[in-house]
Amino acid sequence: MRLSNTMANFKTHITLSSLLGVGYGSVAYVFYDVPLPSCVLAGGLCGVSGMLPDVDSDAGVPLRESIAFAAAVVPMMLIDRFRQLGMSSESLVLSGAGIYLFIRFGCAGMLRRYTRHRGMFHSLPAALIFGELAFLLSSGDLQLRIYKAAAVVLGYVSHLLLDELYSIKWYRGRLRLKRSFGSAMKLIGDRWWPNISTFAKLAILTYLVFVDVTGGWTGVEKREEGREKREEVVDSGQWVVGSG
């Protein structure tokens, strides 16, 4: 790879993440028999996620395109969950419109006001946050939801890795590190409040994922009780035989 003194631009980031998305979807379809629509969606999520870290820019293509994509896609990804709640068609339309407006204008405004470039959006915890959000928004069985969430993390991390690679420059026959090196693939930043905010969000989303998958601590306890009862039945030789 050619190392230059400039930063990776939007085109470079989206090209890399899109290529990764194509490979990610193709491998799953060819070798693991993942349904084609899921592969296409995961590949697209990987491609778009390549520009997510730059939504902390005050303006520009990454923020504009990311917000527009999220505003359009998130309501559609929530349709199955809304249907599980028994919502009517009218309620689905109204909820989707409300989510679109909130993301398109509310989230965009908050990002412009409360973030700074190369802050905690450029970090590994942020990649996990977006991956967990994708998991919670996705529908389908557990394996497919993990597959889609991993696509988001892959695209996100590709952006961070590319930023770090572009922080290495060749100068007078020697490799030198720019001042920006280490500011992308980091665990914590240099400001305490963004760190607290980021890890608080990560903790909350991790708990929501846990509850979504297991049913919470109550669900775990019930499954454990059921397992113990089955073991007791087996140990005591009490077999239930169905009548034919």
C-alpha positions as CSV (number, residue, x, y, z in Angstrom):
1,M,0.0,0.0,0.0
2,R,1.2,3.4,-0.9
3,L,1.6,5.6,2.2
4,S,1.1,9.3,1.7
5,N,1.1,12.4,3.8
6,T,-2.6,13.0,3.3
7,M,-5.6,11.5,5.1
8,A,-7.8,8.8,3.6
9,N,-10.7,10.6,2.0
10,F,-14.4,9.6,1.7
11,K,-13.9,7.8,-1.6
12,T,-11.0,5.7,-0.2
13,H,-13.0,4.7,2.9
14,I,-16.1,3.7,1.1
15,T,-14.2,1.8,-1.6
16,L,-12.4,-0.3,1.0
17,S,-15.5,-1.0,3.1
18,S,-17.6,-1.8,-0.1
19,L,-15.0,-4.3,-1.3
20,L,-15.0,-5.9,2.1
21,G,-18.8,-6.0,2.0
22,V,-18.8,-7.7,-1.4
23,G,-16.3,-10.3,-0.1
24,Y,-18.2,-10.7,3.2
25,G,-21.5,-11.4,1.5
26,S,-20.1,-13.6,-1.2
27,V,-18.2,-15.9,1.2
28,A,-21.3,-16.3,3.3
29,Y,-23.5,-17.1,0.3
30,V,-21.1,-19.5,-1.4
31,F,-19.6,-21.4,1.5
32,Y,-22.2,-21.1,4.3
33,D,-25.5,-21.1,2.4
34,V,-26.7,-17.8,4.0
35,P,-29.8,-16.5,2.1
36,L,-29.0,-14.2,-0.7
37,P,-31.1,-11.2,0.7
38,S,-29.3,-11.4,4.0
39,C,-25.9,-11.5,2.2
40,V,-26.8,-8.5,0.1
41,L,-28.0,-6.6,3.2
42,A,-24.9,-7.5,5.2
43,G,-22.6,-6.4,2.4
44,G,-24.4,-3.1,2.1
45,L,-24.2,-2.5,5.8
46,C,-20.5,-3.2,5.7
47,G,-20.0,-0.8,2.8
48,V,-22.0,2.0,4.5
49,S,-20.4,1.4,7.9
50,G,-17.1,2.4,6.3
51,M,-18.1,6.1,6.6
52,L,-19.7,6.0,10.0
53,P,-16.7,7.1,12.1
54,D,-16.7,10.4,10.2
55,V,-20.2,11.3,11.2
56,D,-18.4,13.4,13.9
57,S,-17.4,15.8,11.2
58,D,-19.4,19.1,11.4
59,A,-20.4,18.8,7.8
60,G,-19.5,17.0,4.7
61,V,-20.4,13.9,2.7
62,P,-20.0,11.2,5.5
63,L,-22.4,12.9,7.9
64,R,-24.9,13.7,5.2
65,E,-24.9,10.3,3.6
66,S,-24.8,8.3,6.8
67,I,-27.8,10.2,8.3
68,A,-29.8,9.9,5.1
69,F,-29.1,6.1,4.9
70,A,-29.9,5.5,8.6
71,A,-33.1,7.6,8.3
72,A,-34.3,5.4,5.4
73,V,-33.1,2.0,6.6
74,V,-33.7,2.0,10.3
75,P,-37.5,2.2,10.1
76,M,-37.6,-0.7,7.6
77,M,-35.4,-2.8,9.8
78,L,-37.9,-2.2,12.7
79,I,-40.9,-3.3,10.8
80,D,-40.8,-6.9,12.0
81,R,-40.4,-5.8,15.6
82,F,-43.4,-3.4,15.2
83,R,-45.5,-6.2,13.8
84,Q,-44.6,-8.4,16.8
85,L,-46.1,-5.6,19.0
86,G,-49.4,-5.9,17.0
87,M,-49.2,-2.5,15.5
88,S,-51.6,-1.6,12.8
89,S,-50.6,-0.5,9.3
90,E,-51.4,3.1,10.2
91,S,-49.2,2.9,13.3
92,L,-46.4,1.4,11.3
93,V,-46.4,4.3,8.9
94,L,-46.6,6.9,11.6
95,S,-43.8,5.2,13.6
96,G,-41.6,4.9,10.6
97,A,-42.1,8.6,9.7
98,G,-41.4,9.6,13.3
99,I,-38.1,7.6,13.3
100,Y,-37.1,9.1,9.9
101,L,-37.6,12.7,11.1
102,F,-35.9,12.0,14.4
103,I,-32.8,10.6,12.7
104,R,-32.8,12.9,9.7
105,F,-33.0,16.1,11.8
106,G,-32.6,15.4,15.5
107,C,-29.6,13.1,15.4
108,A,-27.9,15.2,12.7
109,G,-28.2,18.3,14.9
110,M,-26.9,16.5,18.0
111,L,-23.9,15.1,16.1
112,R,-23.0,18.5,14.8
113,R,-23.3,20.1,18.2
114,Y,-21.8,17.6,20.6
115,T,-19.1,15.7,18.7
116,R,-15.6,16.6,17.5
117,H,-13.6,14.9,14.7
118,R,-11.3,12.1,15.8
119,G,-13.2,11.9,19.1
120,M,-14.7,8.7,20.5
121,F,-16.5,7.9,17.2
122,H,-13.0,6.9,16.1
123,S,-12.6,4.1,18.6
124,L,-13.1,0.4,19.0
125,P,-15.9,0.8,21.6
126,A,-17.8,2.9,19.1
127,A,-17.5,0.0,16.6
128,L,-19.0,-2.3,19.1
129,I,-21.8,0.2,19.8
130,F,-22.8,0.3,16.2
131,G,-22.6,-3.4,15.9
132,E,-24.9,-3.9,18.9
133,L,-27.3,-1.4,17.5
134,A,-27.4,-3.3,14.2
135,F,-28.0,-6.5,16.2
136,L,-30.9,-5.0,18.0
137,L,-32.5,-3.6,14.9
138,S,-32.0,-6.8,12.8
139,S,-34.7,-9.5,12.4
140,G,-34.3,-13.2,11.8
141,D,-32.7,-16.0,13.8
142,L,-29.8,-15.4,16.1
143,Q,-27.1,-16.4,13.6
144,L,-28.3,-14.1,10.9
145,R,-28.5,-11.2,13.4
146,I,-25.0,-11.8,14.5
147,Y,-23.9,-12.0,10.9
148,K,-25.4,-8.6,10.0
149,A,-24.0,-7.0,13.2
150,A,-20.5,-8.3,12.4
151,A,-20.8,-6.7,8.9
152,V,-21.3,-3.3,10.6
153,V,-18.3,-3.9,12.9
154,L,-16.1,-5.0,10.0
155,G,-16.9,-1.9,7.9
156,Y,-16.4,0.4,10.9
157,V,-13.1,-1.1,11.8
158,S,-11.9,-0.9,8.2
159,H,-12.3,2.9,8.4
160,L,-10.3,3.0,11.7
161,L,-7.5,0.8,10.3
162,L,-7.2,2.9,7.1
163,D,-6.9,6.1,9.2
164,E,-4.1,4.5,11.1
165,L,-2.3,3.3,8.0
166,Y,-2.5,6.9,6.6
167,S,-0.9,8.1,9.8
168,I,2.3,6.4,8.7
169,K,4.4,8.3,6.2
170,W,7.6,7.7,4.3
171,Y,10.1,10.6,4.9
172,R,13.7,10.6,3.7
173,G,14.0,6.9,3.5
174,R,12.4,6.2,6.9
175,L,8.9,5.5,8.2
176,R,7.6,8.1,10.4
177,L,4.4,8.4,12.5
178,K,2.2,11.4,12.1
179,R,0.7,13.1,15.2
180,S,-2.7,11.5,14.4
181,F,-1.3,8.0,14.8
182,G,-3.2,6.1,17.5
183,S,-6.2,8.5,17.4
184,A,-8.4,6.1,15.4
185,M,-8.1,2.6,16.8
186,K,-8.2,3.5,20.5
187,L,-10.1,2.3,23.5
188,I,-10.3,5.6,25.3
189,G,-9.9,9.3,24.4
190,D,-8.2,12.3,26.0
191,R,-11.5,13.7,27.5
192,W,-13.3,12.2,30.4
193,W,-16.9,13.0,29.5
194,P,-16.8,11.4,26.0
195,N,-15.2,8.3,27.6
196,I,-17.9,8.1,30.2
197,S,-20.7,8.6,27.7
198,T,-19.3,6.1,25.3
199,F,-18.8,3.3,27.8
200,A,-22.2,4.0,29.4
201,K,-23.8,3.6,26.0
202,L,-21.8,0.4,25.4
203,A,-22.9,-1.0,28.8
204,I,-26.6,-0.2,28.2
205,L,-26.6,-1.7,24.7
206,T,-24.7,-4.8,25.9
207,Y,-27.4,-5.3,28.6
208,L,-30.2,-4.9,26.0
209,V,-28.5,-7.5,23.7
210,F,-28.2,-9.8,26.7
211,V,-31.9,-9.4,27.5
212,D,-32.9,-9.8,23.9
213,V,-31.0,-13.0,23.5
214,T,-31.6,-14.7,26.8
215,G,-34.7,-13.0,28.2
216,G,-32.7,-11.5,30.9
217,W,-31.6,-13.0,34.2
218,T,-35.1,-14.4,34.7
219,G,-34.9,-16.3,31.4
220,V,-31.5,-17.7,32.3
221,E,-32.8,-18.8,35.7
222,K,-35.8,-20.5,34.1
223,R,-33.7,-22.3,31.6
224,E,-31.3,-23.4,34.4
225,E,-34.3,-24.7,36.5
226,G,-35.6,-26.5,33.5
227,R,-32.3,-28.2,32.9
228,E,-32.0,-29.3,36.5
229,K,-35.5,-30.8,36.4
230,R,-34.7,-32.7,33.2
231,E,-31.5,-34.0,34.9
232,E,-33.5,-35.1,37.9
233,V,-36.0,-36.9,35.8
234,V,-33.2,-38.7,33.9
235,D,-31.4,-39.6,37.1
236,S,-34.6,-41.0,38.7
237,G,-35.5,-43.1,35.6
238,Q,-38.8,-41.4,35.1
239,W,-39.4,-41.5,31.4
240,V,-42.5,-40.2,29.8
241,V,-43.7,-42.6,27.0
242,G,-46.2,-41.2,24.6
243,S,-49.1,-43.4,23.6
244,G,-49.4,-44.4,19.9
